[in-house]
Amino acid sequence: MRITDNGPYFRNSLPERKRILSEILYLHLERTLSESLPFASGYCVFFLFENGYGSQLIDEAEYEIKPKQLHILYPGQFHGLKIRSSASVHLLLISKYLMSYVEDILGYSEELFRKNPVIQLSKVGFGQVLIEFKNIRDEIKDMNGEREIMFSRLKILALLINKEASKVMPFDITVYLNPILKEFKDLVYSHYRTERQVKFYARKLGITPNYLNVLVRKHFGITATSFIYKEVINEIKRQLLTSKKRIPEIVMEMRFSDLSTFSTFFKVHAGCSPRAFIAKMKEKRDII
């Protein structure tokens, strides 16, 4: 296996360049062995498969890998990768900060990409996206790089993804979200570890819990509480599968009062106990 990565970008002071180091990373992987990639916590990951066949597990769904595919993973999603033949994979790992800029350009919501994380690119579309991956790689390598150039590259990449996604994706009503719902989503992603009551988010938004529930149900088809709990469960699953923490440590970190409460919560919303979930995922795919 050969991996190539590159360092910071932007012409800035040394402290600023060090800060930017964690914002974006390009990797090129060439694999002939069947193995799993480690989870990249906190990043949005774009997998561009130049060639190769296999499968990728994203959360609990398995997707076939084919040449000229783009796979998109959001922070908090866990995954395992198995490749049956020699593959060339280009990856971009983008921080939440930079992803917030990209999301403003993407014509499809995070919710839709989570449900449809794989885009089969056209021959022309793949070539265009690959060029932008490499342009971003080169900009990362340039220690005298300009911020505006990098943001322009990301904008072009987002527009190209939109163009290809429009050929296969359903119309996405959530792109036109009420601004309150967009703020609600951001608040949940920031506070779900410690705040699970709808009234907390309603108070932050300056609306009643009932009105927040009406908005969430109208646009997402679930209650506000379910939306919050979904993020909690996703984080617990991620930690169970990708961290070396013991279950009692996860209980404390996720602010549950005790192991029994934690186990009951998980079983109700995931359909099995934490240990049964780990066993099931090990059996389905050896990603631990």
Backbone as CSV, one residue per row, in Angstrom:
resi,resn,N_x,N_y,N_z,CA_x,CA_y,CA_z,C_x,C_y,C_z
1,MET,0.853,-1.199,0.000,0.000,0.000,0.000,0.880,1.237,0.000
2,ARG,0.538,2.210,-0.796,1.267,3.461,-0.827,0.315,4.606,-0.558
3,ILE,0.703,5.485,0.358,-0.128,6.639,0.697,0.705,7.901,0.535
4,THR,0.148,8.867,-0.146,0.811,10.152,-0.301,-0.050,11.215,0.338
5,ASP,0.527,12.014,1.241,-0.248,13.119,1.814,0.566,14.404,1.747
6,ASN,-0.090,15.482,1.984,0.534,16.786,1.844,0.159,17.678,3.013
7,GLY,0.964,18.714,3.191,0.835,19.522,4.390,-0.056,20.729,4.267
8,PRO,0.236,21.803,5.016,-0.655,22.949,5.130,-0.645,23.817,3.878
9,TYR,-1.620,24.702,3.811,-1.700,25.605,2.686,-1.958,27.013,3.191
10,PHE,-1.987,27.967,2.259,-2.275,29.382,2.486,-1.027,30.146,2.935
11,ARG,-0.880,31.324,2.391,0.215,32.190,2.801,-0.247,32.969,4.018
12,ASN,0.235,32.600,5.167,-0.155,33.210,6.430,1.017,33.121,7.389
13,SER,0.814,33.589,8.604,1.835,33.467,9.628,2.010,31.999,9.985
14,LEU,3.122,31.664,10.635,3.383,30.276,11.014,2.275,29.715,11.901
15,PRO,1.807,30.435,12.950,0.698,29.898,13.767,-0.557,29.631,12.941
16,GLU,-0.850,30.516,11.967,-2.029,30.325,11.139,-1.860,29.095,10.255
17,ARG,-0.669,28.894,9.696,-0.430,27.712,8.864,-0.582,26.440,9.680
18,LYS,-0.124,26.473,10.940,-0.278,25.304,11.801,-1.755,25.019,12.075
19,ARG,-2.542,26.085,12.256,-3.967,25.891,12.489,-4.634,25.303,11.257
20,ILE,-4.257,25.805,10.087,-4.851,25.364,8.836,-4.485,23.912,8.519
21,LEU,-3.390,23.411,9.100,-2.943,22.042,8.843,-4.064,21.033,9.055
22,SER,-4.934,21.314,10.014,-6.003,20.370,10.328,-7.272,20.599,9.507
23,GLU,-7.259,21.578,8.609,-8.487,21.935,7.903,-8.753,21.090,6.659
24,ILE,-7.707,20.685,5.941,-7.904,19.917,4.709,-6.691,19.041,4.452
25,LEU,-6.942,17.842,3.956,-5.871,16.886,3.696,-6.208,16.102,2.437
26,TYR,-5.204,15.895,1.604,-5.355,15.064,0.418,-4.560,13.783,0.608
27,LEU,-5.161,12.653,0.245,-4.484,11.366,0.299,-4.695,10.632,-1.019
28,HIS,-3.666,9.919,-1.456,-3.813,9.034,-2.612,-3.444,7.634,-2.150
29,LEU,-4.394,6.707,-2.240,-4.185,5.347,-1.771,-4.176,4.389,-2.943
30,GLU,-3.191,3.521,-2.948,-3.144,2.443,-3.920,-3.116,1.143,-3.132
31,ARG,-4.150,0.318,-3.296,-4.311,-0.866,-2.468,-4.506,-2.111,-3.327
32,THR,-3.902,-3.175,-2.877,-4.133,-4.479,-3.491,-4.645,-5.472,-2.465
33,LEU,-4.664,-5.056,-1.186,-5.111,-5.933,-0.111,-6.496,-5.533,0.363
34,SER,-7.233,-6.499,0.882,-8.540,-6.222,1.476,-8.317,-5.766,2.900
35,GLU,-8.662,-4.539,3.210,-8.461,-4.011,4.550,-9.382,-2.829,4.785
36,SER,-9.440,-2.364,6.018,-10.340,-1.272,6.365,-9.568,0.003,6.637
37,LEU,-10.115,1.120,6.223,-9.543,2.415,6.566,-9.963,2.820,7.969
38,PRO,-9.104,3.495,8.729,-9.529,4.000,10.025,-10.514,5.145,9.846
39,PHE,-11.373,5.333,10.822,-12.352,6.416,10.757,-11.665,7.758,10.962
40,ALA,-12.014,8.749,10.141,-11.434,10.085,10.242,-12.388,10.975,11.025
41,SER,-12.241,11.019,12.321,-13.175,11.735,13.183,-13.135,13.236,12.924
42,GLY,-14.310,13.822,12.804,-14.392,15.267,12.677,-14.264,15.796,11.262
43,TYR,-14.022,14.934,10.299,-13.858,15.374,8.921,-15.001,14.888,8.038
44,CYS,-15.244,15.631,6.976,-16.053,15.137,5.872,-15.066,14.533,4.879
45,VAL,-15.327,13.311,4.430,-14.370,12.599,3.580,-14.990,12.345,2.214
46,PHE,-14.274,12.755,1.173,-14.676,12.495,-0.207,-13.749,11.421,-0.775
47,PHE,-14.309,10.254,-1.100,-13.554,9.168,-1.723,-13.808,9.217,-3.226
48,LEU,-12.766,9.377,-4.020,-12.900,9.335,-5.476,-12.173,8.090,-5.981
49,PHE,-12.952,7.100,-6.445,-12.380,5.832,-6.886,-12.044,5.924,-8.379
50,GLU,-10.743,5.950,-8.653,-10.295,5.983,-10.048,-10.461,4.609,-10.687
51,ASN,-10.093,3.567,-9.942,-10.350,2.198,-10.374,-10.396,1.299,-9.148
52,GLY,-10.790,0.042,-9.353,-10.903,-0.904,-8.253,-12.343,-1.322,-8.009
53,TYR,-12.483,-2.500,-7.408,-13.797,-3.039,-7.082,-13.786,-3.539,-5.647
54,GLY,-14.944,-3.525,-5.012,-15.065,-3.992,-3.646,-16.338,-3.474,-3.028
55,SER,-16.275,-3.144,-1.745,-17.452,-2.614,-1.062,-17.025,-1.706,0.068
56,GLN,-17.900,-0.795,0.408,-17.666,0.101,1.529,-18.887,0.087,2.444
57,LEU,-18.626,-0.129,3.726,-19.681,-0.084,4.733,-19.750,1.333,5.273
58,ILE,-20.916,1.964,5.133,-21.118,3.311,5.656,-22.249,3.233,6.664
59,ASP,-21.939,3.520,7.922,-22.849,3.256,9.021,-23.203,1.760,8.960
60,GLU,-24.433,1.390,8.699,-24.770,-0.035,8.665,-25.190,-0.502,7.277
61,ALA,-24.981,0.319,6.269,-25.329,-0.052,4.892,-24.062,-0.329,4.094
62,GLU,-24.147,-1.304,3.191,-22.998,-1.683,2.375,-23.217,-1.229,0.934
63,TYR,-22.179,-0.594,0.359,-22.271,-0.055,-0.994,-21.161,-0.647,-1.857
64,GLU,-21.527,-1.013,-3.072,-20.556,-1.586,-4.002,-19.619,-0.496,-4.516
65,ILE,-18.348,-0.836,-4.603,-17.345,0.078,-5.147,-17.117,-0.244,-6.614
66,LYS,-17.157,0.798,-7.449,-16.870,0.667,-8.873,-15.983,1.843,-9.297
67,PRO,-15.274,1.697,-10.417,-14.485,2.829,-10.920,-15.369,4.039,-11.208
68,LYS,-14.776,5.210,-11.065,-15.434,6.493,-11.347,-16.607,6.764,-10.415
69,GLN,-16.467,6.351,-9.173,-17.472,6.654,-8.152,-16.941,7.690,-7.176
70,LEU,-17.875,8.456,-6.611,-17.573,9.381,-5.525,-18.398,8.961,-4.318
71,HIS,-17.737,8.699,-3.187,-18.419,8.375,-1.941,-18.219,9.547,-0.992
72,ILE,-19.287,9.966,-0.326,-19.224,11.114,0.579,-19.612,10.675,1.985
73,LEU,-18.723,10.914,2.952,-18.997,10.607,4.348,-18.938,11.893,5.160
74,TYR,-19.873,12.025,6.089,-19.909,13.196,6.965,-19.308,12.867,8.326
75,PRO,-18.881,13.889,9.065,-18.352,13.648,10.403,-19.325,12.836,11.250
76,GLY,-18.797,11.870,11.982,-19.634,11.041,12.839,-20.041,9.733,12.211
77,GLN,-19.856,9.582,10.891,-20.188,8.315,10.245,-18.984,7.372,10.321
78,PHE,-19.241,6.098,10.593,-18.159,5.122,10.608,-18.216,4.306,9.334
79,HIS,-17.074,3.746,8.964,-17.045,3.028,7.697,-15.942,1.978,7.699
80,GLY,-16.104,1.002,6.837,-15.079,0.001,6.590,-14.961,-0.186,5.091
81,LEU,-13.743,-0.406,4.617,-13.489,-0.488,3.188,-12.846,-1.822,2.847
82,LYS,-13.431,-2.541,1.898,-12.841,-3.774,1.392,-12.697,-3.679,-0.117
83,ILE,-11.486,-3.956,-0.595,-11.215,-3.875,-2.023,-10.758,-5.236,-2.516
84,ARG,-11.403,-5.707,-3.580,-11.120,-7.043,-4.100,-9.999,-7.035,-5.133
85,SER,-9.688,-5.875,-5.676,-8.655,-5.812,-6.700,-7.847,-4.535,-6.502
86,SER,-6.766,-4.415,-7.238,-5.921,-3.228,-7.132,-6.749,-1.977,-7.392
87,ALA,-6.566,-0.970,-6.545,-7.400,0.234,-6.648,-6.564,1.490,-6.505
88,SER,-7.047,2.546,-7.110,-6.476,3.874,-6.949,-7.587,4.770,-6.412
89,VAL,-7.393,5.293,-5.204,-8.429,6.069,-4.532,-7.862,7.419,-4.119
90,HIS,-8.539,8.485,-4.502,-8.153,9.833,-4.093,-9.103,10.282,-2.985
91,LEU,-8.553,10.813,-1.894,-9.381,11.253,-0.771,-9.126,12.712,-0.456
92,LEU,-10.201,13.411,-0.136,-10.108,14.740,0.446,-10.780,14.691,1.805
93,LEU,-10.067,15.074,2.854,-10.619,15.178,4.194,-10.772,16.652,4.499
94,ILE,-12.007,17.087,4.703,-12.312,18.501,4.863,-12.909,18.739,6.243
95,SER,-12.396,19.716,6.949,-12.872,20.017,8.293,-14.290,20.561,8.280
96,LYS,-14.923,20.566,9.448,-16.274,21.109,9.554,-16.295,22.578,9.153
97,TYR,-15.223,23.300,9.481,-15.154,24.717,9.140,-15.202,24.917,7.632
98,LEU,-14.353,24.212,6.891,-14.351,24.349,5.434,-15.597,23.728,4.818
99,MET,-16.102,22.664,5.440,-17.284,22.004,4.894,-18.494,22.919,4.972
100,SER,-18.534,23.787,5.958,-19.656,24.723,6.066,-19.686,25.648,4.854
101,TYR,-18.509,25.959,4.318,-18.433,26.768,3.089,-18.908,25.955,1.897
102,VAL,-18.450,24.708,1.799,-18.839,23.840,0.680,-20.346,23.594,0.697
103,GLU,-20.922,23.383,1.898,-22.353,23.089,2.013,-23.209,24.241,1.521
104,ASP,-22.704,25.456,1.635,-23.466,26.609,1.151,-23.576,26.609,-0.370
105,ILE,-22.687,25.856,-1.047,-22.685,25.804,-2.503,-23.386,24.545,-3.012
106,LEU,-23.244,23.448,-2.273,-23.872,22.202,-2.693,-25.382,22.381,-2.838
107,GLY,-25.932,21.826,-3.868,-27.367,21.956,-4.111,-28.188,20.892,-3.418
108,TYR,-27.534,20.044,-2.614,-28.216,18.959,-1.914,-27.822,18.991,-0.448
109,SER,-28.745,18.614,0.407,-28.537,18.710,1.843,-27.699,17.555,2.370
110,GLU,-27.167,17.750,3.562,-26.420,16.685,4.237,-27.292,15.457,4.425
111,GLU,-28.569,15.650,4.780,-29.465,14.517,5.009,-29.578,13.641,3.762
112,LEU,-29.682,14.286,2.600,-29.828,13.506,1.365,-28.537,12.778,1.018
113,PHE,-27.396,13.421,1.228,-26.122,12.756,0.950,-25.869,11.609,1.930
114,ARG,-26.350,11.743,3.158,-26.213,10.627,4.107,-27.034,9.428,3.651
115,LYS,-28.189,9.695,3.048,-29.040,8.609,2.545,-28.542,8.068,1.206
116,ASN,-27.864,8.933,0.438,-27.373,8.558,-0.899,-25.896,8.950,-1.008
117,PRO,-25.007,8.236,-0.312,-23.607,8.669,-0.226,-22.754,8.339,-1.439
118,VAL,-23.301,7.577,-2.388,-22.512,7.139,-3.547,-23.052,7.772,-4.828
119,ILE,-22.173,8.393,-5.593,-22.539,8.983,-6.885,-21.684,8.324,-7.961
120,GLN,-22.340,7.693,-8.917,-21.624,7.142,-10.072,-21.420,8.266,-11.074
121,LEU,-20.170,8.669,-11.266,-19.869,9.814,-12.113,-19.828,9.422,-13.591
122,SER,-20.192,10.348,-14.438,-20.021,10.135,-15.870,-18.531,10.187,-16.191
123,LYS,-18.168,9.727,-17.390,-16.754,9.733,-17.783,-16.200,11.157,-17.762
124,VAL,-16.953,12.077,-18.335,-16.512,13.478,-18.359,-16.510,14.062,-16.951
125,GLY,-17.573,13.785,-16.186,-17.672,14.310,-14.827,-16.549,13.807,-13.948
126,PHE,-16.215,12.527,-14.071,-15.108,11.976,-13.281,-13.811,12.709,-13.606
127,GLY,-13.548,12.906,-14.894,-12.318,13.594,-15.282,-12.242,14.993,-14.701
128,GLN,-13.360,15.699,-14.699,-13.379,17.063,-14.153,-13.158,17.070,-12.646
129,VAL,-13.828,16.144,-11.949,-13.679,16.066,-10.492,-12.245,15.676,-10.129
130,LEU,-11.665,14.734,-10.859,-10.281,14.314,-10.589,-9.316,15.470,-10.762
131,ILE,-9.518,16.275,-11.791,-8.654,17.444,-12.005,-8.712,18.371,-10.802
132,GLU,-9.931,18.595,-10.249,-10.049,19.495,-9.096,-9.431,18.891,-7.837
133,PHE,-9.548,17.584,-7.663,-8.858,16.925,-6.547,-7.364,17.214,-6.633
134,LYS,-6.811,17.063,-7.830,-5.364,17.266,-8.006,-4.989,18.737,-7.895
135,ASN,-5.870,19.631,-8.348,-5.609,21.062,-8.172,-5.576,21.427,-6.689
136,ILE,-6.500,20.849,-5.918,-6.517,21.093,-4.469,-5.267,20.503,-3.827
137,ARG,-4.877,19.295,-4.270,-3.630,18.689,-3.781,-2.450,19.623,-4.003
138,ASP,-2.345,20.186,-5.213,-1.224,21.058,-5.536,-1.258,22.336,-4.710
139,GLU,-2.470,22.844,-4.456,-2.591,24.060,-3.648,-2.189,23.783,-2.201
140,ILE,-2.503,22.593,-1.708,-2.095,22.208,-0.353,-0.573,22.170,-0.248
141,LYS,0.076,21.673,-1.293,1.536,21.532,-1.292,2.235,22.881,-1.349
142,ASP,1.558,23.893,-1.880,2.162,25.207,-2.060,2.188,25.968,-0.735
143,MET,3.356,26.083,-0.148,3.473,26.765,1.149,3.153,28.256,1.043
144,ASN,3.153,28.784,-0.178,2.808,30.189,-0.375,1.398,30.341,-0.948
145,GLY,0.593,29.291,-0.782,-0.754,29.298,-1.343,-1.636,30.396,-0.772
146,GLU,-2.584,30.834,-1.577,-3.521,31.882,-1.179,-4.862,31.270,-0.770
147,ARG,-5.446,31.792,0.273,-6.734,31.314,0.758,-7.813,31.396,-0.328
148,GLU,-7.821,32.489,-1.065,-8.863,32.689,-2.061,-8.804,31.610,-3.154
149,ILE,-7.597,31.170,-3.504,-7.471,30.132,-4.530,-8.056,28.828,-4.029
150,MET,-7.744,28.464,-2.776,-8.267,27.223,-2.227,-9.791,27.246,-2.157
151,PHE,-10.347,28.352,-1.717,-11.801,28.447,-1.635,-12.432,28.394,-3.021
152,SER,-11.744,28.953,-4.006,-12.245,28.870,-5.378,-12.222,27.437,-5.873
153,ARG,-11.170,26.694,-5.529,-11.086,25.281,-5.921,-12.214,24.478,-5.278
154,LEU,-12.476,24.735,-4.014,-13.549,24.025,-3.323,-14.909,24.359,-3.927
155,LYS,-15.072,25.623,-4.335,-16.334,26.024,-4.954,-16.534,25.283,-6.273
156,ILE,-15.486,25.207,-7.088,-15.580,24.496,-8.369,-15.901,23.027,-8.128
157,LEU,-15.233,22.420,-7.140,-15.487,21.005,-6.826,-16.945,20.801,-6.425
158,ALA,-17.472,21.677,-5.571,-18.864,21.557,-5.122,-19.829,21.683,-6.291
159,LEU,-19.542,22.601,-7.209,-20.415,22.789,-8.375,-20.380,21.568,-9.299
160,LEU,-19.206,20.959,-9.448,-19.089,19.749,-10.273,-19.851,18.587,-9.647
161,ILE,-19.770,18.470,-8.310,-20.516,17.416,-7.610,-22.013,17.638,-7.793
162,ASN,-22.444,18.897,-7.692,-23.858,19.229,-7.929,-24.307,18.774,-9.310
163,LYS,-23.473,19.073,-10.294,-23.817,18.748,-11.683,-24.012,17.251,-11.858
164,GLU,-23.110,16.446,-11.259,-23.210,14.991,-11.376,-24.348,14.451,-10.518
165,ALA,-24.522,15.002,-9.327,-25.574,14.525,-8.421,-26.955,14.762,-9.015
166,SER,-27.110,15.856,-9.750,-28.424,16.184,-10.321,-28.908,15.132,-11.310
167,LYS,-27.991,14.314,-11.828,-28.357,13.280,-12.790,-28.932,12.037,-12.113
168,VAL,-28.632,11.884,-10.812,-29.040,10.649,-10.126,-29.834,10.885,-8.846
169,MET,-29.783,12.094,-8.303,-30.430,12.385,-7.032,-31.868,12.847,-7.228
170,PRO,-32.758,12.517,-6.270,-34.117,13.077,-6.302,-34.090,14.551,-5.924
171,PHE,-35.148,15.255,-6.279,-35.259,16.661,-5.876,-35.178,16.768,-4.358
172,ASP,-34.420,17.724,-3.880,-34.159,17.842,-2.443,-34.816,19.091,-1.870
173,ILE,-35.966,18.909,-1.249,-36.706,20.034,-0.674,-35.968,20.664,0.486
174,THR,-35.089,19.888,1.161,-34.408,20.420,2.350,-33.371,21.477,2.002
175,VAL,-33.020,21.591,0.699,-32.128,22.673,0.300,-32.756,24.022,0.633
176,TYR,-34.097,24.041,0.596,-34.816,25.291,0.834,-35.344,25.349,2.274
177,LEU,-34.538,24.848,3.189,-34.937,24.792,4.591,-35.262,26.164,5.163
178,ASN,-36.246,26.180,6.048,-36.477,27.345,6.885,-35.173,27.652,7.627
179,PRO,-34.722,28.907,7.673,-33.477,29.249,8.375,-33.453,28.747,9.822
180,ILE,-34.616,28.655,10.444,-34.684,28.145,11.813,-34.208,26.701,11.873
181,LEU,-34.590,25.898,10.858,-34.189,24.495,10.843,-32.696,24.335,10.608
182,LYS,-32.138,25.182,9.775,-30.690,25.125,9.552,-29.956,25.426,10.850
183,GLU,-30.441,26.419,11.587,-29.809,26.752,12.870,-30.030,25.630,13.875
184,PHE,-31.211,25.010,13.839,-31.497,23.879,14.726,-30.502,22.746,14.473
185,LYS,-30.277,22.415,13.215,-29.313,21.364,12.863,-27.935,21.692,13.413
186,ASP,-27.486,22.922,13.210,-26.161,23.327,13.689,-26.072,23.227,15.206
187,LEU,-27.143,23.628,15.892,-27.162,23.549,17.351,-27.102,22.099,17.824
188,VAL,-27.854,21.222,17.171,-27.847,19.805,17.554,-26.459,19.221,17.374
189,TYR,-25.816,19.487,16.243,-24.483,18.942,15.984,-23.461,19.450,17.001
190,SER,-23.718,20.616,17.559,-22.787,21.192,18.542,-23.067,20.747,19.974
191,HIS,-24.338,20.415,20.284,-24.718,20.203,21.687,-25.328,18.838,22.014
192,TYR,-25.449,17.931,21.025,-26.203,16.690,21.285,-25.592,15.824,22.377
193,ARG,-24.297,15.971,22.640,-23.667,15.169,23.694,-24.207,15.529,25.077
194,THR,-24.550,16.785,25.251,-24.947,17.236,26.580,-26.404,17.687,26.676
195,GLU,-27.006,18.058,25.558,-28.372,18.590,25.580,-29.282,17.750,24.685
196,ARG,-30.289,17.086,25.296,-31.180,16.210,24.523,-32.646,16.586,24.668
197,GLN,-32.902,17.723,25.283,-34.267,18.190,25.469,-34.623,19.198,24.381
198,VAL,-35.784,19.021,23.785,-36.233,19.919,22.716,-36.326,21.357,23.224
199,LYS,-36.722,21.512,24.478,-36.900,22.867,25.018,-35.603,23.660,25.027
200,PHE,-34.458,22.983,25.173,-33.165,23.680,25.133,-32.975,24.343,23.777
201,TYR,-33.220,23.584,22.709,-33.018,24.102,21.351,-34.081,25.132,20.991
202,ALA,-35.308,24.909,21.445,-36.375,25.873,21.184,-36.041,27.216,21.833
203,ARG,-35.519,27.161,23.059,-35.151,28.387,23.765,-34.032,29.117,23.023
204,LYS,-33.053,28.370,22.530,-31.948,28.973,21.777,-32.449,29.639,20.494
205,LEU,-33.477,29.055,19.914,-34.023,29.557,18.652,-35.090,30.623,18.844
206,GLY,-35.533,30.794,20.079,-36.551,31.802,20.371,-37.935,31.407,19.911
207,ILE,-38.225,30.092,19.896,-39.545,29.602,19.508,-40.016,28.585,20.538
208,THR,-41.267,28.144,20.427,-41.786,27.163,21.365,-41.375,25.751,20.939
209,PRO,-41.245,24.812,21.884,-40.942,23.423,21.532,-41.951,22.825,20.554
210,ASN,-43.218,23.186,20.715,-44.246,22.652,19.827,-44.032,23.116,18.386
211,TYR,-43.724,24.397,18.203,-43.501,24.910,16.843,-42.256,24.275,16.225
212,LEU,-41.206,24.057,17.031,-39.997,23.402,16.534,-40.316,21.982,16.069
213,ASN,-41.134,21.279,16.844,-41.529,19.925,16.462,-42.299,19.917,15.136
214,VAL,-43.178,20.904,14.974,-43.965,21.002,13.739,-43.036,21.189,12.537
215,LEU,-42.060,22.090,12.663,-41.125,22.355,11.569,-40.287,21.125,11.233
216,VAL,-39.743,20.475,12.268,-38.873,19.314,12.045,-39.656,18.173,11.403
217,ARG,-40.861,17.934,11.913,-41.664,16.845,11.352,-42.038,17.143,9.893
218,LYS,-42.338,18.386,9.581,-42.732,18.767,8.221,-41.603,18.534,7.230
219,HIS,-40.374,18.884,7.616,-39.259,18.824,6.674,-38.470,17.513,6.734
220,PHE,-38.402,16.885,7.918,-37.576,15.683,8.062,-38.385,14.415,8.305
221,GLY,-39.682,14.564,8.584,-40.524,13.400,8.787,-40.362,12.712,10.123
222,ILE,-39.655,13.345,11.055,-39.487,12.800,12.405,-39.633,13.936,13.407
223,THR,-39.778,13.591,14.675,-39.891,14.621,15.698,-38.525,15.233,15.988
224,ALA,-38.541,16.383,16.638,-37.279,17.029,17.022,-36.486,16.133,17.967
225,THR,-37.184,15.464,18.882,-36.512,14.554,19.806,-35.824,13.427,19.044
226,SER,-36.502,12.862,18.052,-35.919,11.778,17.247,-34.684,12.260,16.491
227,PHE,-34.734,13.487,16.002,-33.585,14.050,15.291,-32.382,14.136,16.218
228,ILE,-32.622,14.604,17.447,-31.543,14.725,18.436,-31.004,13.346,18.799
229,TYR,-31.912,12.424,19.101,-31.504,11.076,19.494,-30.741,10.366,18.386
230,LYS,-31.094,10.645,17.129,-30.389,10.024,15.994,-28.915,10.387,16.023
231,GLU,-28.604,11.641,16.336,-27.209,12.059,16.406,-26.501,11.414,17.594
232,VAL,-27.218,11.281,18.702,-26.632,10.627,19.887,-26.290,9.173,19.570
233,ILE,-27.225,8.463,18.963,-27.009,7.054,18.616,-25.871,6.912,17.615
234,ASN,-25.813,7.784,16.612,-24.731,7.720,15.626,-23.371,7.895,16.281
235,GLU,-23.290,8.815,17.249,-22.024,9.039,17.945,-21.647,7.838,18.806
236,ILE,-22.625,7.252,19.490,-22.349,6.064,20.305,-21.860,4.923,19.413
237,LYS,-22.533,4.704,18.294,-22.115,3.647,17.364,-20.693,3.887,16.875
238,ARG,-20.409,5.125,16.535,-19.068,5.447,16.061,-18.018,5.110,17.111
239,GLN,-18.292,5.491,18.356,-17.320,5.231,19.405,-17.189,3.743,19.705
240,LEU,-18.300,3.025,19.662,-18.253,1.579,19.901,-17.385,0.876,18.865
241,LEU,-17.437,1.361,17.631,-16.748,0.674,16.538,-15.367,1.216,16.220
242,THR,-15.104,2.456,16.536,-13.857,3.056,16.057,-12.936,3.570,17.154
243,SER,-13.386,3.584,18.383,-12.502,4.039,19.463,-12.082,2.844,20.313
244,LYS,-11.074,3.045,21.105,-10.601,1.996,22.010,-11.186,2.170,23.411
245,LYS,-12.198,3.006,23.526,-12.798,3.274,24.831,-13.657,2.100,25.278
246,ARG,-13.639,1.845,26.562,-14.525,0.849,27.141,-15.922,1.454,27.249
247,ILE,-16.931,0.609,27.296,-18.306,1.097,27.351,-18.535,2.042,28.531
248,PRO,-18.028,1.746,29.741,-18.218,2.706,30.845,-17.650,4.084,30.553
249,GLU,-16.556,4.157,29.791,-15.985,5.457,29.416,-16.930,6.211,28.480
250,ILE,-17.539,5.483,27.535,-18.485,6.104,26.613,-19.711,6.598,27.374
251,VAL,-20.154,5.815,28.355,-21.292,6.212,29.196,-21.027,7.575,29.834
252,MET,-19.836,7.738,30.393,-19.487,8.997,31.049,-19.358,10.132,30.044
253,GLU,-18.700,9.873,28.925,-18.477,10.919,27.932,-19.786,11.411,27.324
254,MET,-20.739,10.496,27.151,-22.025,10.866,26.557,-23.025,11.348,27.609
255,ARG,-22.548,11.512,28.829,-23.330,12.107,29.919,-24.577,11.311,30.307
256,PHE,-24.473,9.976,30.309,-25.558,9.157,30.842,-25.316,8.942,32.330
257,SER,-26.391,8.822,33.094,-26.255,8.722,34.548,-25.613,7.409,34.985
258,ASP,-25.878,6.330,34.256,-25.285,5.030,34.607,-25.343,4.100,33.401
259,LEU,-24.694,2.945,33.541,-24.615,1.976,32.444,-25.984,1.433,32.059
260,SER,-26.853,1.229,33.041,-28.178,0.684,32.770,-28.998,1.635,31.896
261,THR,-28.969,2.922,32.239,-29.695,3.925,31.450,-29.151,3.995,30.028
262,PHE,-27.838,3.960,29.916,-27.178,3.984,28.614,-27.599,2.783,27.762
263,SER,-27.551,1.596,28.348,-27.886,0.370,27.614,-29.343,0.356,27.174
264,THR,-30.223,0.822,28.061,-31.647,0.876,27.721,-31.895,1.853,26.586
265,PHE,-31.276,3.029,26.660,-31.415,4.040,25.608,-30.951,3.478,24.272
266,PHE,-29.789,2.833,24.275,-29.244,2.299,23.037,-30.139,1.201,22.466
267,LYS,-30.618,0.311,23.339,-31.446,-0.800,22.868,-32.754,-0.308,22.270
268,VAL,-33.350,0.704,22.888,-34.617,1.251,22.389,-34.441,1.865,21.001
269,HIS,-33.335,2.588,20.809,-33.168,3.348,19.565,-32.316,2.646,18.513
270,ALA,-31.563,1.634,18.903,-30.747,0.901,17.928,-31.250,-0.518,17.712
271,GLY,-32.138,-0.978,18.574,-32.738,-2.291,18.391,-31.981,-3.449,18.988
272,CYS,-30.863,-3.167,19.653,-30.089,-4.223,20.307,-29.181,-3.591,21.351
273,SER,-28.547,-4.401,22.170,-27.648,-3.881,23.190,-26.340,-3.420,22.544
274,PRO,-25.555,-2.586,23.233,-24.272,-2.148,22.675,-23.358,-3.318,22.309
275,ARG,-23.260,-4.322,23.179,-22.384,-5.464,22.899,-22.906,-6.281,21.723
276,ALA,-24.219,-6.424,21.626,-24.798,-7.159,20.495,-24.540,-6.408,19.190
277,PHE,-24.581,-5.076,19.252,-24.304,-4.268,18.065,-22.859,-4.475,17.605
278,ILE,-21.934,-4.456,18.547,-20.525,-4.678,18.195,-20.340,-6.054,17.561
279,ALA,-20.958,-7.069,18.164,-20.837,-8.435,17.647,-21.424,-8.542,16.243
280,LYS,-22.568,-7.884,16.035,-23.221,-7.927,14.724,-22.347,-7.286,13.663
281,MET,-21.742,-6.149,14.000,-20.917,-5.457,13.024,-19.614,-6.195,12.769
282,LYS,-19.065,-6.856,13.778,-17.865,-7.668,13.574,-18.157,-8.822,12.632
283,GLU,-19.334,-9.391,12.805,-19.718,-10.515,11.948,-19.943,-10.060,10.513
284,LYS,-20.529,-8.867,10.365,-20.827,-8.346,9.018,-19.587,-7.862,8.308
285,ARG,-18.724,-7.224,9.061,-17.514,-6.674,8.470,-16.452,-6.477,9.536
286,ASP,-15.301,-7.017,9.326,-14.247,-6.908,10.315,-13.620,-5.525,10.232
287,ILE,-14.204,-4.569,10.948,-13.701,-3.200,10.869,-13.089,-2.743,12.186
288,ILE,-12.966,-3.646,13.139,-12.417,-3.229,14.431,-11.070,-3.874,14.643
